[in-house]
Amino acid sequence: MELIYTGKTKNVYRKDDGNYLLQFKDDATGENGVFDPGSNTVGLTIEGAGRAGLRLTKHFFEVLQAQGIPTHYIDADIEAATMTVKPAVLFGKGLEVICRLKAVGSFLRRYGDYVQEGQDLDYFVEITLKDDVREDPPITEDALDMLDILSKAEYQILKDLTRRITAVVKAELAKKDIELYDIKFEFGRVGEEQQIALVDEISGGNMRAFKDGRHIQPLELEKLMLGD
């Protein structure tokens, strides 16, 4: 097994059978010890965060697969904090796809003259380039097409999938009286047909979720959703 990528919150290994192994870490994105799913830097280490993130990811990916939504997920080993996935080809050097249900975070910072904090948003989808140096700049549908990163037809597939997956996650959280504010996904092309599929993870580390008006941290979210 070969280590091919060291990321902020997980390491990626290539297995001998051609699939990949994701090793979840206890590191979380943020600044000055404060968790922020939109940050580009590791701001803190939370003991147990890796396994908690994997448990939620396993739960959500299996719910999505049961509904016929394509993902790269194969299986997970919670004790080892690893997930086996199918190989995926990224769009360009990688895209982050955000779906927003409330005006918070960078959306509020950019458009604060036009919205109130916490204002409802109707499954607003935006895409950013994975580029830490340039602080993950937003990119439009036209630019994605012109730069041969994503065709306009693929953009519509990505946008529709993002909204469908967000609705599933929102419904799962609502079962525990938890409200989803926003969530970040990654996608790639999977299999011989290069089908657009969800990759990476769905955990407390890539969403903002609130309960009774209070922001839920990643470890607490896993406990609320799945128990101890």
Secondary structure, DSSP 4 states (H G I P E B T S, - for coil): -EEEEE-SSEEEEE-TTS-EEEEE-SEEEEETTEE-TT-SSEEEE-TTHHHHHHHHHHHHHHHHHHTT--B-EEEEETTTTEEEE--EEESTT-EEEEEEEES-HHHHHHHTTT--TT-EEEEEEEEEE--TTTT--EE-HHHHHHTTSS-HHHHHHHHHHHHHHHHHHHHHHHTTT-EEEEEEEEEEEETTTTEEEEES--SGGGEEEEETTEEPPHHHHHHHHH--
